[in-house]
Amino acid sequence: MAAQRELDGVLVEVIGSALATVVEEMSGTLVRAAFSTNIKERRDCTAGLFDTAGNGIAQDEGGSPLHLGSLMGIVGSILERFPVEEIRDGDVFIGNDPYNGGGSHLPDIVLATPVFVAGELTAWAATLAHHADFGDRGHAHIFQEGLRIPPVRLVRAGVQQEELLSLILLNCQVPDERRADLRAQESANRLAVLRYRELCERYGRDVVVRAADALLDYTERRTRAAIGAIPDGSYHFTDLFDCPELDVERELRVAVRVAGEEMFFDFAGNPPQVRASVNVVWTALYATVYYSVKSLIDADIVPNAGMYRAIHIDAPTGSIVNCRYPAAVNGRSETCQRIVDLIHGALAPAVPDRVTAASNGANTGVHFSGLNPLTGKEFVYLETIGGGSGARATKDGLDGVQVHMTNTSNLPVESLETEYPLVIEAYELIDDSGGAGEFRGGLGIRRTVRVESDEVHFWVDTSRQTSHPWGLCGGTEGATAKVVLSEGARPVDHGYTVLRPGESVTIETAGAGGYGPPRDRAPEAVARDLAEGKISRPAAERHYPGHLGCPGER
């Protein structure tokens, strides 16, 4: 092993870049080795490195911010169950449980591998993959939502625990996919162990560990400096939250206090947890708050645990934003998306140039499951459909994208129709769905899916069906979301229905709010939107009078 070296800023940066490269290589390996479309095509997965205490030191850029909620708790949960002296080189731990495993919902299965260097536990490598298997489930409580896995060894000192794997696969609808995807996660973790050891061989174990600690400290300093630039004060915001599972809207709220170089988030007054899947466990809440802060303060801050030291969160236990056992949590991403809106809305008066108008406010998930007549096997198709992104102080919002807490790709039509007994009849942006303003809000997406199999179970998670994404600084609100069934299809009841061959469902996601007074929008921008079909002539006349020969004065 190389002799130890003194740390300096350059060496810390070099090692930090190497650690970042390791997690990117982990993520790439997982995607390439995976079998399911949800991972190999949609990239619904995340990779991270952690120190021996479970502090995140690196996370891949392509992962979803919400996945941090399942990753950040796994090492601590392992150490609560297993003494360090009993953890061996070659072990691989598996877990997903929100209440006993550091997870945030059951489909996000985490594999964590200890990294030993010279016989000493030095770090942890972890991958999360959303295993799109738990379709056709109930969501009254956690026991209906799938198989709960506390942190246990899937691999013991290099030996696969086949009995445990058999138990897990027996509870899956598509076991072949699960087996292959879990192997892909194991491969990604093995690569991370190899790369981390190579780094230690080059610079010395102690140097790499101290460099990781220095990176956390550096991130903390930058975070505190960026928070210090926000005006001190107390900021509040409320918003309405709807989803197909709830009969009535709930009012969500947050109070944010900025004091010097620290931020305090108070979620008192939020509704109690509900008998539905949209409850949020603390790990998911913390991940959402951390993302919301990072998105406003400094885009170049490395996303590691050093940032968390200046952020303080208080949320009443048993509420929808910090639920207690045994609340269901499968659709927690819908609520988390709206928590971002709450925080951005609260801080808009303090940093209006950094906050976007409200985006589509949802993580619109559609689930189709049933029997594939071509293969004779069960299938489960999951897609999260993007929507409008909020307009900014200097730019239009983006059209048809994932926003905030989710960062997955779409599933190409060719892959979908090859893998599943489904046909895409429409896939397009929705005209006039973006809010008007000096800068226009992003457009939502319309996607129509026709089924070609008997008894296909359909489930949809979404939001903003009744409340509109709000605009900022004079911008108007975006359009709402909706679900439309073909004639004769059984109605959607609390997000669920069963579709027959030839029937179709159309999902329309919400647009996003505009930014700034519509009268200030450049005429050439209005003309471009008209030419591209993003707004209609009546909408242009209504929101931008005086532009392009529309009636009225500018």
PAPAZA-560967 format. One record per residue (C-alpha): residue number from 1; residue in three letters; x, y, z. Coordinates in steps of 0.1 Angstrom, whole numbers. Example, Ala and Ser with C-alpha at 12.3 -4.5 7.8 and 13.67 -1.06 7.14 Angstrom:
k,r,px,py,pz
1,ALA,123,-45,78
2,SER,137,-11,71
END
This chain:
k,r,px,py,pz
1,MET,0,0,0
2,ALA,13,35,-8
3,ALA,27,56,20
4,GLN,4,80,36
5,ARG,4,116,24
6,GLU,-6,149,39
7,LEU,-39,163,27
8,ASP,-42,195,8
9,GLY,-70,210,-12
10,VAL,-58,196,-45
11,LEU,-56,160,-32
12,VAL,-90,163,-16
13,GLU,-105,174,-49
14,VAL,-87,146,-68
15,ILE,-100,119,-44
16,GLY,-134,135,-43
17,SER,-135,133,-81
18,ALA,-124,97,-80
19,LEU,-152,88,-55
20,ALA,-177,106,-78
21,THR,-164,85,-107
22,VAL,-169,53,-87
23,VAL,-206,59,-81
24,GLU,-211,69,-117
25,GLU,-194,36,-128
26,MET,-216,17,-103
27,SER,-247,33,-118
28,GLY,-236,25,-153
29,THR,-229,-11,-145
30,LEU,-263,-15,-128
31,VAL,-281,-1,-159
32,ARG,-262,-22,-184
33,ALA,-265,-55,-164
34,ALA,-302,-51,-154
35,PHE,-330,-70,-170
36,SER,-362,-51,-163
37,THR,-372,-22,-185
38,ASN,-377,0,-154
39,ILE,-339,-1,-147
40,LYS,-323,-8,-181
41,GLU,-344,17,-200
42,ARG,-359,41,-174
43,ARG,-328,41,-151
44,ASP,-350,40,-119
45,CYS,-319,34,-98
46,THR,-293,52,-77
47,ALA,-258,44,-64
48,GLY,-239,58,-35
49,LEU,-208,55,-12
50,PHE,-210,59,25
51,ASP,-185,61,54
52,THR,-185,36,82
53,ALA,-211,56,101
54,GLY,-235,57,72
55,ASN,-228,93,61
56,GLY,-232,98,24
57,ILE,-199,107,7
58,ALA,-209,104,-30
59,GLN,-241,98,-50
60,ASP,-244,94,-87
61,GLU,-258,124,-107
62,GLY,-282,104,-127
63,GLY,-300,90,-96
64,SER,-333,103,-82
65,PRO,-331,127,-52
66,LEU,-359,107,-35
67,HIS,-338,76,-36
68,LEU,-316,92,-10
69,GLY,-344,85,14
70,SER,-339,48,11
71,LEU,-301,49,9
72,MET,-294,73,38
73,GLY,-309,49,63
74,ILE,-296,16,52
75,VAL,-261,16,69
76,GLY,-275,28,102
77,SER,-302,1,101
78,ILE,-276,-26,94
79,LEU,-254,-14,123
80,GLU,-284,-15,146
81,ARG,-289,-52,139
82,PHE,-254,-65,134
83,PRO,-223,-57,155
84,VAL,-194,-44,134
85,GLU,-172,-74,144
86,GLU,-198,-98,129
87,ILE,-197,-81,94
88,ARG,-174,-98,70
89,ASP,-157,-91,37
90,GLY,-180,-104,10
91,ASP,-212,-98,28
92,VAL,-241,-82,10
93,PHE,-271,-68,29
94,ILE,-305,-64,15
95,GLY,-333,-42,28
96,ASN,-364,-22,18
97,ASP,-386,-17,49
98,PRO,-395,19,58
99,TYR,-399,11,95
100,ASN,-371,-14,101
101,GLY,-347,-10,72
102,GLY,-341,26,66
103,GLY,-362,25,34
104,SER,-389,48,21
105,HIS,-411,24,2
106,LEU,-410,-13,-6
107,PRO,-403,-14,-43
108,ASP,-370,5,-37
109,ILE,-347,-24,-27
110,VAL,-312,-15,-14
111,LEU,-282,-37,-15
112,ALA,-253,-26,7
113,THR,-218,-41,6
114,PRO,-191,-34,33
115,VAL,-158,-23,19
116,PHE,-129,-38,37
117,VAL,-93,-25,32
118,ALA,-65,-44,48
119,GLY,-90,-63,68
120,GLU,-107,-32,83
121,LEU,-142,-19,75
122,THR,-136,13,57
123,ALA,-167,23,37
124,TRP,-200,10,23
125,ALA,-212,7,-13
126,ALA,-249,7,-19
127,THR,-272,5,-49
128,LEU,-310,11,-50
129,ALA,-332,-2,-77
130,HIS,-369,2,-80
131,HIS,-382,-33,-86
132,ALA,-414,-27,-105
133,ASP,-430,-59,-93
134,PHE,-455,-49,-66
135,GLY,-486,-43,-88
136,ASP,-522,-49,-80
137,ARG,-517,-42,-43
138,GLY,-538,-25,-16
139,HIS,-526,6,2
140,ALA,-545,8,34
141,HIS,-514,-1,54
142,ILE,-478,-13,49
143,PHE,-488,-50,50
144,GLN,-507,-47,17
145,GLU,-479,-31,-2
146,GLY,-455,-59,-7
147,LEU,-428,-80,10
148,ARG,-411,-62,39
149,ILE,-373,-69,41
150,PRO,-353,-58,72
151,PRO,-316,-55,67
152,VAL,-304,-91,63
153,ARG,-276,-109,45
154,LEU,-283,-118,9
155,VAL,-247,-129,5
156,ARG,-227,-141,35
157,ALA,-189,-139,31
158,GLY,-192,-143,-7
159,VAL,-218,-171,-5
160,GLN,-253,-164,-19
161,GLN,-280,-172,6
162,GLU,-303,-192,-17
163,GLU,-329,-199,9
164,LEU,-335,-162,15
165,LEU,-334,-154,-22
166,SER,-360,-181,-28
167,LEU,-383,-166,-1
168,ILE,-380,-132,-17
169,LEU,-387,-144,-52
170,LEU,-417,-165,-41
171,ASN,-433,-132,-31
172,CYS,-427,-115,-65
173,GLN,-450,-115,-95
174,VAL,-421,-115,-120
175,PRO,-393,-135,-102
176,ASP,-370,-138,-132
177,GLU,-367,-101,-135
178,ARG,-361,-97,-97
179,ARG,-334,-123,-97
180,ALA,-316,-107,-126
181,ASP,-319,-71,-113
182,LEU,-306,-82,-79
183,ARG,-276,-98,-95
184,ALA,-270,-65,-114
185,GLN,-270,-46,-81
186,GLU,-245,-71,-66
187,SER,-223,-67,-97
188,ALA,-224,-29,-93
189,ASN,-214,-32,-56
190,ARG,-186,-55,-63
191,LEU,-172,-31,-88
192,ALA,-174,-3,-62
193,VAL,-154,-24,-37
194,LEU,-127,-30,-63
195,ARG,-125,7,-73
196,TYR,-124,19,-37
197,ARG,-96,-5,-28
198,GLU,-77,6,-59
199,LEU,-80,42,-46
200,CYS,-67,32,-12
201,GLU,-38,13,-28
202,ARG,-28,45,-47
203,TYR,-32,71,-19
204,GLY,-34,51,13
205,ARG,-64,40,33
206,ASP,-61,67,59
207,VAL,-57,94,33
208,VAL,-88,84,14
209,VAL,-109,82,46
210,ARG,-96,116,58
211,ALA,-102,131,23
212,ALA,-139,119,25
213,ASP,-142,136,59
214,ALA,-127,168,45
215,LEU,-152,167,16
216,LEU,-181,166,41
217,ASP,-166,196,60
218,TYR,-161,215,27
219,THR,-197,209,17
220,GLU,-208,221,51
221,ARG,-189,253,48
222,ARG,-202,260,13
223,THR,-238,252,24
224,ARG,-235,276,54
225,ALA,-221,303,32
226,ALA,-249,299,7
227,ILE,-276,299,34
228,GLY,-260,330,49
229,ALA,-268,349,16
230,ILE,-305,343,21
231,PRO,-322,371,41
232,ASP,-329,361,77
233,GLY,-366,357,85
234,SER,-396,334,88
235,TYR,-414,323,57
236,HIS,-446,303,54
237,PHE,-466,286,26
238,THR,-496,264,22
239,ASP,-509,244,-7
240,LEU,-537,220,-15
241,PHE,-528,183,-21
242,ASP,-550,158,-39
243,CYS,-545,123,-52
244,PRO,-569,96,-65
245,GLU,-568,77,-32
246,LEU,-581,106,-12
247,ASP,-618,117,-13
248,VAL,-610,153,-3
249,GLU,-580,176,-7
250,ARG,-556,180,22
251,GLU,-539,213,31
252,LEU,-501,210,34
253,ARG,-480,236,51
254,VAL,-445,245,61
255,ALA,-427,272,81
256,VAL,-391,280,72
257,ARG,-368,301,93
258,VAL,-335,313,81
259,ALA,-311,323,109
260,GLY,-276,332,98
261,GLU,-260,301,83
262,GLU,-288,277,93
263,MET,-323,268,81
264,PHE,-351,254,102
265,PHE,-381,236,87
266,ASP,-413,232,108
267,PHE,-441,210,94
268,ALA,-464,214,124
269,GLY,-501,216,114
270,ASN,-500,191,86
271,PRO,-528,166,83
272,PRO,-526,132,102
273,GLN,-514,102,83
274,VAL,-541,87,60
275,ARG,-553,52,50
276,ALA,-537,55,16
277,SER,-503,51,1
278,VAL,-492,88,1
279,ASN,-478,90,36
280,VAL,-441,100,40
281,VAL,-416,84,64
282,TRP,-389,105,79
283,THR,-361,94,55
284,ALA,-382,105,25
285,LEU,-391,138,42
286,TYR,-354,145,50
287,ALA,-343,137,14
288,THR,-370,160,1
289,VAL,-359,189,23
290,TYR,-323,184,15
291,TYR,-330,184,-23
292,SER,-352,215,-19
293,VAL,-324,234,-2
294,LYS,-297,223,-26
295,SER,-318,234,-56
296,LEU,-319,269,-42
297,ILE,-285,276,-28
298,ASP,-256,263,-48
299,ALA,-258,240,-78
300,ASP,-221,230,-75
301,ILE,-222,218,-39
302,VAL,-213,181,-38
303,PRO,-244,162,-26
304,ASN,-230,146,6
305,ALA,-239,145,42
306,GLY,-220,176,50
307,MET,-249,197,37
308,TYR,-273,183,62
309,ARG,-255,198,92
310,ALA,-269,232,86
311,ILE,-305,220,81
312,HIS,-329,213,109
313,ILE,-363,195,104
314,ASP,-392,192,128
315,ALA,-423,173,118
316,PRO,-449,158,141
317,THR,-449,120,142
318,GLY,-481,105,129
319,SER,-487,132,103
320,ILE,-488,127,65
321,VAL,-453,141,62
322,ASN,-438,120,90
323,CYS,-460,89,94
324,ARG,-457,62,120
325,TYR,-460,24,116
326,PRO,-480,8,99
327,ALA,-490,35,75
328,ALA,-488,27,38
329,VAL,-461,46,19
330,ASN,-460,33,-17
331,GLY,-471,66,-32
332,ARG,-450,88,-10
333,SER,-434,105,-40
334,GLU,-467,124,-47
335,THR,-465,140,-13
336,CYS,-428,146,-15
337,GLN,-432,165,-48
338,ARG,-456,188,-32
339,ILE,-433,193,-2
340,VAL,-408,208,-27
341,ASP,-436,232,-39
342,LEU,-442,242,-2
343,ILE,-406,250,4
344,HIS,-400,268,-29
345,GLY,-433,287,-24
346,ALA,-422,297,11
347,LEU,-388,309,0
348,ALA,-400,327,-32
349,PRO,-402,361,-14
350,ALA,-366,357,-1
351,VAL,-350,344,-33
352,PRO,-374,350,-62
353,ASP,-346,348,-88
354,ARG,-338,312,-77
355,VAL,-372,297,-73
356,THR,-393,284,-102
357,ALA,-430,286,-104
358,ALA,-448,254,-94
359,SER,-440,225,-116
360,ASN,-466,197,-123
361,GLY,-466,188,-86
362,ALA,-467,150,-91
363,ASN,-448,119,-98
364,THR,-475,105,-121
365,GLY,-471,67,-118
366,VAL,-491,43,-140
367,HIS,-491,6,-133
368,PHE,-504,-21,-156
369,SER,-503,-58,-146
370,GLY,-518,-90,-158
371,LEU,-510,-121,-179
372,ASN,-491,-116,-211
373,PRO,-508,-139,-237
374,LEU,-476,-142,-258
375,THR,-455,-155,-229
376,GLY,-480,-170,-206
377,LYS,-463,-152,-177
378,GLU,-473,-124,-154
379,PHE,-462,-89,-164
380,VAL,-459,-57,-145
381,TYR,-454,-24,-163
382,LEU,-445,8,-144
383,GLU,-440,42,-159
384,THR,-437,76,-142
385,ILE,-449,102,-167
386,GLY,-433,136,-167
387,GLY,-451,169,-169
388,GLY,-445,206,-170
389,SER,-415,223,-152
390,GLY,-421,257,-136
391,ALA,-410,288,-155
392,ARG,-379,306,-141
393,ALA,-369,342,-136
394,THR,-351,342,-170
395,LYS,-363,312,-189
396,ASP,-394,292,-199
397,GLY,-401,260,-180
398,LEU,-392,227,-197
399,ASP,-419,207,-214
400,GLY,-427,171,-205
401,VAL,-399,163,-181
402,GLN,-395,147,-147
403,VAL,-391,173,-120
404,HIS,-377,176,-85
405,MET,-377,143,-65
406,THR,-377,120,-95
407,ASN,-352,118,-123
408,THR,-361,87,-144
409,SER,-363,85,-181
410,ASN,-394,75,-201
411,LEU,-398,41,-215
412,PRO,-395,42,-253
413,VAL,-426,31,-272
414,GLU,-407,4,-290
415,SER,-395,-12,-258
416,LEU,-429,-10,-242
417,GLU,-448,-26,-270
418,THR,-422,-53,-274
419,GLU,-422,-62,-237
420,TYR,-459,-59,-228
421,PRO,-494,-65,-243
422,LEU,-499,-28,-246
423,VAL,-501,-3,-275
424,ILE,-494,34,-273
425,GLU,-521,53,-292
426,ALA,-509,88,-283
427,TYR,-478,103,-268
428,GLU,-477,141,-270
429,LEU,-474,174,-253
430,ILE,-506,191,-242
431,ASP,-512,225,-259
432,ASP,-520,254,-235
433,SER,-512,234,-204
434,GLY,-483,257,-194
435,GLY,-491,289,-174
436,ALA,-487,322,-192
437,GLY,-461,348,-182
438,GLU,-431,367,-193
439,PHE,-417,332,-192
440,ARG,-441,303,-200
441,GLY,-446,273,-178
442,GLY,-437,239,-192
443,LEU,-463,217,-209
444,GLY,-478,185,-196
445,ILE,-479,151,-214
446,ARG,-508,131,-228
447,ARG,-502,94,-231
448,THR,-529,69,-243
449,VAL,-524,32,-236
450,ARG,-546,5,-251
451,VAL,-545,-30,-235
452,GLU,-545,-62,-255
453,SER,-548,-87,-227
454,ASP,-577,-99,-205
455,GLU,-581,-84,-170
456,VAL,-553,-59,-170
457,HIS,-551,-42,-136
458,PHE,-545,-5,-138
459,TRP,-534,18,-110
460,VAL,-525,55,-112
461,ASP,-508,78,-87
462,THR,-509,114,-96
463,SER,-518,148,-82
464,ARG,-529,183,-93
465,GLN,-562,170,-106
466,THR,-581,196,-86
467,SER,-556,223,-78
468,HIS,-535,242,-103
469,PRO,-497,246,-103
470,TRP,-492,282,-92
471,GLY,-474,309,-111
472,LEU,-449,334,-97
473,CYS,-446,372,-99
474,GLY,-477,377,-120
475,GLY,-474,344,-141
476,THR,-506,324,-144
477,GLU,-513,289,-132
478,GLY,-507,257,-152
479,ALA,-533,232,-163
480,THR,-545,203,-141
481,ALA,-540,166,-146
482,LYS,-567,141,-155
483,VAL,-573,104,-164
484,VAL,-598,96,-192
485,LEU,-610,61,-201
486,SER,-623,48,-234
487,GLU,-661,44,-238
488,GLY,-675,15,-218
489,ALA,-644,10,-196
490,ARG,-649,5,-159
491,PRO,-645,38,-141
492,VAL,-614,44,-120
493,ASP,-622,41,-83
494,HIS,-596,56,-60
495,GLY,-569,52,-87
496,TYR,-578,16,-96
497,THR,-597,-2,-124
498,VAL,-595,-33,-145
499,LEU,-593,-30,-183
500,ARG,-604,-54,-210
501,PRO,-589,-60,-244
502,GLY,-593,-30,-267
503,GLU,-600,-6,-239
504,SER,-576,24,-234
505,VAL,-567,49,-207
506,THR,-554,84,-214
507,ILE,-532,100,-187
508,GLU,-528,138,-189
509,THR,-502,152,-165
510,ALA,-503,187,-152
511,GLY,-485,217,-168
512,ALA,-466,242,-148
513,GLY,-469,278,-137
514,GLY,-456,308,-156
515,TYR,-432,335,-142
516,GLY,-437,372,-146
517,PRO,-465,393,-161
518,PRO,-477,379,-195
519,ARG,-477,414,-209
520,ASP,-439,414,-206
521,ARG,-434,383,-228
522,ALA,-414,390,-260
523,PRO,-437,390,-291
524,GLU,-412,366,-309
525,ALA,-416,341,-280
526,VAL,-454,342,-284
527,ALA,-450,337,-322
528,ARG,-427,308,-317
529,ASP,-451,291,-293
530,LEU,-479,295,-318
531,ALA,-458,282,-346
532,GLU,-448,251,-326
533,GLY,-484,245,-314
534,LYS,-476,250,-277
535,ILE,-503,276,-273
536,SER,-535,281,-293
537,ARG,-546,313,-310
538,PRO,-574,318,-284
539,ALA,-549,314,-256
540,ALA,-525,339,-272
541,GLU,-553,364,-276
542,ARG,-564,359,-240
543,HIS,-530,361,-223
544,TYR,-509,382,-247
545,PRO,-532,409,-261
546,GLY,-514,432,-285
547,HIS,-489,405,-296
548,LEU,-489,393,-332
549,GLY,-519,413,-341
550,CYS,-540,400,-313
551,PRO,-567,425,-301
552,GLY,-560,449,-273
553,GLU,-530,469,-262
554,ARG,-497,456,-248
END
